[in-house]
Amino acid sequence: ENMKRIVEQLLLLAKIGNFTMNKTRFDMCEQIGDVVQQYRVAGLKKEIEFDGSGEIWVETDKNMLIESVRALIDNAIKYTPDGGKITVACKRNEDGALIRVKDNGIGIAPEHLPHIFERFYRCDKARSRAAGASGLGLTITKSIVEMMGGKINVTSVPDMGSTFTIQLY
């Protein structure tokens, strides 16, 4: 199952290089709220909260945007202990639209932060392997966000959690 997921991720990453976006206009908050709701009904032992600030209309590839948000939520779930909290937020800012996925999980040590978007990079090889991590999710997410003309960044404190932010222009 893990190998199948890795192959699928590699194929998606290869496709991104010559991928033609299917741009549509949609309410980003509504779509991301639906994604969060799907995780809520999955019976996870973590609290997943959604903070949406009304309608935020964007014109981009909806499926690719949702794929990138799912990857960030999946990571938050993997690295947040049971009973932990994950918050997904949609905001409008002066530059466009902002998506934030914040958790109170294990966090990322400062020396790892510059490398987390590199292919196959895993901060803690043993823990990542046990969590089913391939080291491709964040690489794919960054590629998708940049393909849409956006940026992604992260702030993190070990043992306190991480916050990933996608800025769409």
C-alpha positions in Angstrom: 0.0 0.0 0.0 2.8 2.4 0.9 4.7 1.6 -2.4 1.5 2.2 -4.4 1.1 5.6 -2.7 4.8 6.5 -3.4 4.4 5.5 -7.1 1.2 7.6 -7.4 3.0 10.5 -5.8 6.0 10.2 -8.1 3.6 10.1 -11.1 1.8 13.2 -10.0 5.1 15.0 -9.4 6.3 14.0 -12.9 3.0 15.2 -14.4 3.2 18.6 -12.7 6.1 19.5 -15.0 3.9 19.4 -18.1 0.5 19.8 -16.4 -2.1 22.1 -17.9 -4.2 23.6 -15.2 -7.9 23.4 -15.5 -8.8 26.8 -14.1 -12.3 27.4 -12.8 -13.8 30.1 -10.6 -14.9 28.8 -7.2 -15.4 29.7 -3.6 -12.2 28.5 -2.0 -13.6 28.6 1.6 -16.6 26.5 0.6 -14.4 23.8 -1.0 -11.8 23.7 1.9 -14.7 23.6 4.4 -16.0 20.6 2.6 -12.6 18.9 2.8 -12.3 19.6 6.5 -15.8 18.2 7.1 -14.8 15.0 5.3 -11.9 14.6 7.8 -14.2 15.3 10.7 -16.6 12.4 9.8 -13.6 10.1 9.5 -13.6 9.5 13.2 -10.1 10.8 13.9 -8.9 11.2 17.5 -7.9 14.8 16.8 -9.9 17.9 16.7 -10.1 19.5 13.3 -11.4 23.0 13.2 -12.3 25.2 10.2 -12.0 29.0 10.3 -13.5 30.4 7.1 -14.0 34.1 6.6 -17.0 34.1 4.2 -16.7 33.7 0.4 -13.3 33.9 -1.2 -13.5 33.5 -4.9 -10.4 32.3 -6.7 -9.7 31.2 -10.3 -7.3 28.3 -10.3 -7.3 24.5 -10.7 -9.7 23.4 -7.9 -8.6 19.7 -7.8 -4.9 20.7 -7.5 -5.7 23.2 -4.8 -7.7 20.6 -2.9 -4.8 18.1 -3.3 -2.3 20.5 -1.8 -4.6 21.3 1.2 -5.3 17.5 1.7 -1.5 16.9 1.8 -1.0 19.5 4.5 -3.9 18.2 6.6 -2.7 14.6 6.2 0.7 15.7 7.5 -0.9 17.5 10.4 -2.8 14.4 11.2 0.3 12.2 11.0 2.4 14.4 13.3 -0.3 15.5 15.8 -0.9 13.1 18.8 -4.3 11.9 19.6 -6.3 14.6 21.4 -4.4 17.3 19.5 -5.8 20.1 17.5 -5.6 21.0 13.8 -7.0 24.3 12.5 -7.5 25.0 8.8 -8.2 28.6 7.9 -9.2 30.5 4.8 -8.6 34.2 4.8 -8.5 37.1 2.4 -5.5 39.4 2.7 -4.1 42.4 0.8 -2.2 40.0 -1.6 -5.1 37.7 -2.4 -6.2 34.5 -0.6 -4.5 32.7 2.3 -4.9 29.1 3.4 -3.4 28.1 6.8 -3.0 24.6 8.3 -1.9 24.8 11.9 -1.3 21.9 14.4 -0.1 21.4 17.9 1.9 18.3 17.0 5.6 17.4 17.2 6.8 20.3 15.2 10.0 20.5 13.1 13.5 21.3 14.3 15.0 24.5 12.8 17.8 22.6 11.0 15.2 20.7 9.0 13.0 23.6 7.9 15.1 24.6 4.9 14.9 21.0 3.5 11.3 19.9 4.1 10.2 20.7 0.6 13.0 18.6 -1.0 12.1 15.3 -2.6 12.3 12.3 -0.3 13.5 14.5 2.7 12.2 13.2 6.0 13.2 14.9 9.3 13.2 11.7 11.4 13.6 8.7 9.2 12.3 6.1 11.7 9.3 8.1 12.8 8.4 9.2 9.3 8.5 5.6 8.0 6.3 4.4 10.9 3.8 7.2 10.0 3.8 6.1 6.4 5.7 9.1 5.1 7.4 9.0 1.7 9.1 12.4 1.7 7.1 13.5 -1.4 3.9 15.1 0.0 5.4 18.5 0.7 7.4 18.5 -2.5 4.2 17.9 -4.5 2.4 20.5 -2.5 5.0 23.1 -3.1 5.1 22.3 -6.9 1.3 22.6 -7.1 1.2 25.9 -5.2 4.0 27.4 -7.4 2.3 26.1 -10.5 -0.8 28.1 -9.4 1.5 31.2 -9.0 1.4 31.1 -5.2 3.9 30.5 -2.4 4.0 28.2 0.5 5.9 28.7 3.8 6.1 27.1 7.2 6.8 28.1 10.7 7.4 25.5 13.4 8.5 25.0 17.0 9.6 21.5 18.2 7.0 20.0 20.5 4.6 22.9 19.9 3.5 22.4 16.3 3.7 23.7 12.8 1.9 26.2 10.6 1.9 25.9 6.8 0.6 28.8 4.9 -0.3 28.9 1.2 -0.6 32.4 -0.4 -2.5 32.6 -3.6 -2.2 35.9 -5.6 
